[in-house]
Amino acid sequence: MVTRLLVPLVATIVIEWGVLLFLGERRRKVLYGSVVINVLTNVPLNLYAVCVSNGLSTAVVGELLVVVVEALCYRWLVDEWRQAWIYSLLCNAISFLTGELFVLISLLFTY
């Protein structure tokens, strides 16, 4: 169970740090804040997926909820709402799509 929570969390943190750095973010409070934000959102989302439902619709609805929560959290770390939404949307879209790509690749190599 720990692996099913820790691997996605670490992958998400690495991917989202990469996105933030690509977007030019260098403030430590934002970069380290993103780690805290991801612990607060990624772990509960993956717990729900592991324990209750692991369907695509659950993932999409969960990700939309995470985008809203993370935008609110990023707003405490950055100066404007627009930047908070951009960070949340891009970070979550790229990490979600990367995760789905890895699932697809693993399925292709399984068969």
C-alpha distance (Angstrom), angle and dihedral (degrees) to the residues before:
residue distance angle dihedral
M1 . . .
V2 3.81 . .
T3 3.81 91.0 .
R4 3.81 91.4 51.1
L5 3.81 88.4 56.5
L6 3.80 102.2 34.0
V7 3.82 99.0 49.1
P8 3.82 95.4 53.4
L9 3.81 90.7 43.3
V10 3.80 94.5 52.0
A11 3.81 91.8 43.2
T12 3.80 90.9 50.1
I13 3.80 92.6 48.9
V14 3.82 92.1 49.9
I15 3.82 93.6 46.2
E16 3.79 94.5 45.5
W17 3.82 92.9 46.8
G18 3.79 86.8 52.8
V19 3.80 90.8 51.4
L20 3.80 92.5 48.0
L21 3.80 91.6 48.4
F22 3.82 90.4 47.1
L23 3.81 88.5 52.9
G24 3.80 88.7 54.7
E25 3.79 98.8 -104.5
R26 3.81 111.4 153.2
R27 3.81 103.2 155.5
R28 3.79 109.9 119.3
K29 3.80 92.9 -146.2
V30 3.81 90.0 59.3
L31 3.81 95.8 42.7
Y32 3.80 94.6 46.6
G33 3.79 90.4 38.0
S34 3.80 88.4 58.5
V35 3.81 88.5 59.4
V36 3.81 91.1 54.4
I37 3.80 91.4 43.7
N38 3.81 90.9 52.3
V39 3.81 92.9 49.0
L40 3.81 88.4 52.0
T41 3.82 94.8 48.8
N42 3.82 108.4 23.9
V43 3.80 98.0 51.4
P44 3.84 96.1 51.7
L45 3.82 91.3 43.8
N46 3.80 92.4 51.5
L47 3.81 92.3 43.0
Y48 3.78 88.3 55.3
A49 3.81 91.2 47.0
V50 3.81 92.7 49.3
C51 3.80 98.0 41.7
V52 3.80 104.7 32.4
S53 3.77 116.8 13.9
N54 3.79 134.9 -5.3
G55 3.80 101.9 -176.6
L56 3.78 127.3 128.3
S57 3.80 92.3 -112.8
T58 3.81 89.8 54.9
A59 3.80 90.0 50.1
V60 3.80 93.4 49.3
V61 3.81 94.8 46.6
G62 3.81 89.9 44.2
E63 3.80 91.7 50.1
L64 3.81 91.5 49.9
L65 3.79 89.9 52.5
V66 3.82 90.0 47.1
V67 3.82 90.6 51.3
V68 3.80 90.5 56.1
V69 3.81 94.7 44.9
E70 3.81 92.5 45.8
A71 3.81 92.3 47.8
L72 3.79 88.5 54.8
C73 3.81 90.1 49.2
Y74 3.80 93.7 45.9
R75 3.80 88.8 51.6
W76 3.81 88.1 66.7
L77 3.81 88.9 54.6
V78 3.81 102.8 41.8
D79 3.78 133.5 48.9
E80 3.79 102.5 -116.7
W81 3.79 141.2 35.9
R82 3.79 93.4 -127.3
Q83 3.80 92.0 59.4
A84 3.82 91.6 45.7
W85 3.82 91.0 53.4
I86 3.80 92.7 45.7
Y87 3.79 91.6 50.6
S88 3.78 92.9 47.1
L89 3.81 96.3 44.1
L90 3.81 97.0 44.7
C91 3.80 96.0 41.2
N92 3.79 93.2 48.9
A93 3.79 96.2 40.9
I94 3.79 92.9 51.2
S95 3.81 95.0 43.7
F96 3.82 91.6 46.1
L97 3.81 93.6 48.1
T98 3.81 91.2 45.3
G99 3.80 89.5 52.8
E100 3.79 91.8 48.9
L101 3.81 90.2 48.3
F102 3.81 90.8 53.9
V103 3.81 90.4 49.4
L104 3.81 89.9 51.0
I105 3.80 92.5 48.1
S106 3.80 92.0 48.0
L107 3.82 90.0 50.5
L108 3.80 91.3 50.3
F109 3.80 91.7 52.3
T110 3.80 92.5 44.4
Y111 3.80 92.9 62.3
